[in-house]
Amino acid sequence: MTFELGLLGAYLTAAEATAAQAAALEQAGYGAVWLAASPTADLMAAQRLLDATDRIVVGTSVINVWQANADTVADSYHRIAAQHPDRLVIGIGAGHREHDAGYTSPVAKITSYLDTLTAAGVPADRLLLAALGPKMLRLAADRAAGTVTLQVTPEHTRRAREILGPDKLVIPGHGVLLDADADRARATGRAAVRPMLGIANYANNLRRIGYTDLDLTDPFSDRLIDALVLHGDAATIADGIHAELAAGAGHVGLHAMGEDPIGVLRAVAEAVRAQQVLRT
């Protein structure tokens, strides 16, 4: 594996991500941009950002295997990788029963999709799986470079690292919100995660790692919201990121909330760097 992600990545919505945002994140020291909201199979959003930057890695987080044709994804990968070697990562996920028509066994569908990508020459070390449960995590260990996830906690990261071993990528994602008013920050966080906590895959995974029906019943417990959406000042958010790194993450993806997401991401990156200096 020759691409370098660094400690921090930033989530941008695939359809709305701009070249200027990617350039600003590269300048701020981010190692990757993760394209959220089911990027299309042509990967044009990724190409646009790569064309506008010099070193930052762009990854999909994640391509929905029920919606994006695997052969088209493979063709798109080769088109872009020829122009930007070692800077494109393909994250794929099995979608959700609530949203995807024809949803059946997620492990079987992902396995078949991986078979198609592999046969088309997409290297396993350029593939990541959105793996929550043990079966999908084991598949990521066997068939991909690792896993990229959202709506997880350091406990899930610890379990993922145990399954994947020391050499695979474990990339959790978190919302981040610069707001020292805890009640207001939690209200913002609740609104952001409410749609996802209604999805069985996310809720069941959180139950596996110790959350209860009380935590997962709207309006959701403070401890759950605090775990999923890191909030406070930049140093407090950096503490949450370091908790993920201590649990076994090699890189953490951040989804900034608020009116100035790039400003939030800059401030958090500075705080993480400052703490890194103090810890070394």
Buried (B, 14 or more C-beta within 10 A) or exposed (E): BEBEBBBBBBBBEBEEBEEEBBBBBBEBBBBBBBBBBBBBBBBBBBBBBBEBBEEBBBBBBBBBBBBBBBEBBBBBBEBBBEEBEEBBBBBBBBBBEEEBEEBEEBBEBBEEBBEBBBEBEBEEBBBBBBBBBEBBBBBBBEBBBBBBBBBBBBBBBBBBBEBBEEEBBBBBBBBBBBBEEEEEBBBBBBEBBEEBBEBEBBBEBBEBBEBEEEBBEEEBBBEBBBBBBBBBBBBEBBBBBBBBBEBBBBBBBBBBBEEEBBBBBBBBBBBBBEBEEEEE
